[in-house]
Amino acid sequence: MAEDYYALLGVRPDASDEAIKRAYRKLARELHPDSTGGDQEAEARFKEIGRAWEVLRDPERRARYDRYGAEGVEASGGGYDPFGGGGLGDLFDAFFGATGGGGRGMRAGPNRGSDAEIVLDLTFREAVFGARRDLTVDGLVACEACEGSGARTGTTAIRCPDCAGAGELRRVRQSILGQVVTAVTCPKCQGMGEAISSPCPECRGDGRRVDQRTFTVDVPAGVDHGSTLRLTGRGPAGPRGGTAGDLYVHLAVHSDDRFVRHGSDLRTELHVSMTQASLGVIFEFETLDGEEQLTVPAGTQTGHVIRLRGRGVPHVRGRGRGDLLVKVVVDTPTGVTKAQEELLRQLAAERGEDVAGPGEGLLSRLRSAFG
């Protein structure tokens, strides 16, 4: 039975030329002997998809195939050559991609600068409400003497003689299927395609120098400890005019003496006396936004939580704020005077509560019970 070239590439008979090309490239990458470790079945399929591609990529041969089938194409001559008739370029594209305009492989030109990291310390209040901070960074900046070109003033870079400006060197080696072309970055120009014949004395041809920079960072409200800000283009400059990398600012937020953060909410404790908890009280309570009246209802127990809405942490990626949760802790009086003790005993008697007698502790009561 004759082979179905469309089925081999996994496309429909009415597929566009671009769809056929994409399908071939994908299969060529998967089935190439360098990718499969010499698997014979994969090698056979690699030859089959190559034969299908050579027919379907040519409009005239594809038309004959659609009309007469594989036999009609083979009868017209022109057997399959996996590296002939432009096949090498297409196979090269399958592994390295095309750059457009007929060129293939890696793009020549200055490399992008690397990324950098720094830690910025923030107070708790700065993290909650945001801040503008001046940040000083030591790093690579464009050389002012040569304006980042790396060439001495009055001179310019020349086309790299080793790679002829391509930024890469192609190497050919033999495989079981013929010649295989690979591309590597040109070591002389480091992939830039240009060489410096007269380097700048200030930067020695690199186009960069180490310097200290200070700029302002806008810290958004609501950030938390461990958050990271990405400052695009604020990292080290690229060599010889390359674009700068990014600066990643890791935020270290100091803790607060009163407030603990839980997501967008803040939590704290309010200590009240037994009488205040029993009878109720109104406090002037200090929040991060200033003083507010806080009402502790009569009969409040330890653990009761008073919620102040909208007094928490702003949402970084949205509107509004979290809440401030105030946990009430009722303190038991200690070191009472004789007059205070008498009043407490009167209260206990009024409420019908059993309490220890004067000078009677728990240990003495146990002795009396078992004595």
Sequence and secondary structure as in RCSB ss.txt:
>XXXX:A:sequence
MAEDYYALLGVRPDASDEAIKRAYRKLARELHPDSTGGDQEAEARFKEIGRAWEVLRDPERRARYDRYGAEGVEA
SGGGYDPFGGGGLGDLFDAFFGATGGGGRGMRAGPNRGSDAEIVLDLTFREAVFGARRDLTVDGLVACEACEGSG
ARTGTTAIRCPDCAGAGELRRVRQSILGQVVTAVTCPKCQGMGEAISSPCPECRGDGRRVDQRTFTVDVPAGVDH
GSTLRLTGRGPAGPRGGTAGDLYVHLAVHSDDRFVRHGSDLRTELHVSMTQASLGVIFEFETLDGEEQLTVPAGT
QTGHVIRLRGRGVPHVRGRGRGDLLVKVVVDTPTGVTKAQEELLRQLAAERGEDVAGPGEGLLSRLRSAFG
>XXXX:A:secstr
    HHHHHT  TT  HHHHHHHHHHHHHHHSHHHHTS HHHHHHHHHHHHHHHHHTSHHHHHHHHHH HHHHHH
T     TTSTTHHHHHHHHHH EEETTEESS  S      EEEEEEE HHHHHH EEEEEEEEEEEE TTTTTS 
B TT   EE TTTTTSSEEEEEEEETTEEEEEEEE TTTTTSSEE SSB TTTTTSSEEEEEEEEEEEE TT  T
T EEEETT S   GGG     EEEEEEE   SS EEETTEEEEEEEEEHHHHHH EEEEEEETTEEEEEEE TT 
 TT EEEETT S B TTSSSB  EEEEEEEE   S  HHHHHHHHHHHHHHT     TT  HHHHHHHHH 
